[in-house]
Every structure is written in structure tokens, then in C-alpha cells.
Amino acid sequence: MTDQPVSRRSFVKTATVASLGIALAACRPIAPLGDGEAAMGKVTAAQVTDAESLEAFVLGAKADIEAITVVDEAGKLRGELKIEGRWKSGSTFLIIFLQNGDVFMHGNDRDAESKNLLGVEDERGTRVVEELFAAAAQGGGFVEYYDDGPKTAYAVEYTSGITARQFVLVGGYSQDVSHVPIRIADLPKPAVTASEVMDRETLIAFVDAAAKTYSEALLSEGYSDLIGVRNAFRVEGGDWKSGSIYLYVVSGGGFTLFHGSEKFREGKPTDMTRTDSNGVPFAEELIGGARRDGHSFLLYHYDNPAIEGDEETGSPKFGYAVSIQAPNSEQKIVIGSGIYLDTEDE
């Protein structure tokens, strides 16, 4: 779509937002189209050309996302939203917000998934996300904002089929938010920090503390603490990450929900059939074992970035993982970490 002046009922969405400038402005909620005007079926991101198709795109995605009832599929969604295809086409993509304004999933910007955008303003000083939340609370609606010209977004609330919690789904909103600071939760210091993990016992204490903290974040109202906790888990040299000691969170079936060292893995599947140089199926033993038994210990071999020449054989590593209950669900989530061992400690 191209930028041009638009009427209340016929906004034209920009198809080219190559440089996402942080200019947002005079945004006002626009009432949803009437029943007779919005009788469109589901459309893909590439088919969004006007207000009607934008609304149909977002409402179609809402129906599909609400139908997700398995944690594996929810984990997969984080990756799928970023892939060019049904839910993303250039500058047309989806954003899922928590009710407090934290970005839960972003179709175009992984870094934005660490931020709260409620206070972000457009180039005319209007808080666009705040306006989107207001429109969503009214049953769904359009908001016009300014980012190098007038643009249009559509927002609607939806209820998770897994947690029964409400989120806000937005399409048509694209803006550079690189200036927005990352929100890091001020967590209590664990009895064993990442830098203090030296052996099996300290690794167990470290992961158990992380599992308790992550579980509490999942149980917080509207996941209000979840993004801050994840960000705290990523801080290099902090209590929860130190060099090769980091945390990961996966669904019971192996979709990565969080990765403390390599964020690009989030939303992608783990190869549960993968084996080490000795034929040990370490992913299934750790993740599957924790899902089934509540916790899992494993000694296996894995490439240590600090050691040259072990790419084929791997270096001895001790892994530990525990499972926690997904909120309002019988499904399990697995959280774990690992430590490379000296050969004599093997």
C-alpha cells in the first residue's frame, strides 16, 4: 500500500516501511467497519491492501491463534510470525502484546520482544500502542498514526486457548523502537549464580532456582513479570548467565520458548533425535526425560566453543533439566542448563 490521505472508513496502509522511523503521531481510534462492510474471509499478509483486508487479516489470525491449545504450537508460533508467508509480508506483520504493554511476540523485530511499548509516541506525540489497546478493548478497531506520513493499524483482544489469558493482537503497526530500553526484572539473588556453577550439585541448585523464578513469572497476572525475567536471564555476567552457563526453556516437544545465549533459536524446533559422538540422544534424554520424570541428569559430549578441535567429538558436558507446569494446562515446559567438565571430572 502507499501513503495518502484517507477517510475514516478507507485507510490505506503503507506497503513500504523499509526504514522504520520512530515517528508516531496524532493517532485516534477508528470504529470497526460495520457487519456488512467487513464480510471478508481470511487473508494473508501479502493480500492486505486497505482497511477491510487489514481487519480481515488480523481477525483471521486471531481465530487461528485462539485455536492453539498445545504448548508446542504456541512455541512454534514465535518463529512462524517472522517467516515471510501467511502472517508476514514485508512491512505487514503481526505483534502480540501482553496486557501491560510488553511485546510477547513480534513478527519483525526480535529485540522488541524484550520491551514495553506503551509509552512510545509517534512523530506527533501520540502514544500509538496506548491507542491500539484502547481500540482493542472496545472490541477491536483501527488507529491512524503518523510515521513519515499517515498509516493505519488494527488491534483486537484475543484469549489464549492454552492459558485462558487475554492478549492484544495488532497488525499494520511498524515503527523503529530501538531507542526503547529493555526492561530487566530486579530478581532476588539465587543461592548459586551462573558464575558459581562448578559441578553437578551447583548446576542443580542453579537450574532449580531458575525454574522456580520462571514458574512464578508464568503465574503472574497476565504474564506481567515474564518479559523482565527473560531479560534478566540474558544479562551476561549477571546472576543467570556467565559464559557457557546459560538457561534455556523449551516446550515438552522441543520447541524453544527461550534461549539465554542465542535468541534466534526461539520459536524453532530442537532436533529431538540428535545424538552426540557416542550415540547418546541428548535432546530426548534431557528434554523428554524431564518432561516425563520431572527432572533429568545427563553426561554427554557437545562442541565447546572455548576448545579448538572438538567439533567432531565434542567435550564432556553435564546437563540438568526440570519440568514445570504450563499455567492452566496439563502440559509441561522444560527449563535447563549445562556445564562443560574437565576430562578428569568425567
Helices and strands as residue ranges (DSSP letters): E 28-30, G 45-47, H 51-66, H 71-80, E 94-97, E 103-106, G 110-114, H 128-137, E 141-146, E 150-159, E 166-171, G 194-196, H 200-219, G 221-223, H 226-234, E 248-251, E 256-259, G 263-265, H 282-283, I 284-288, H 289-293, E 295-302, E 315-325, E 332-340, G 343-345
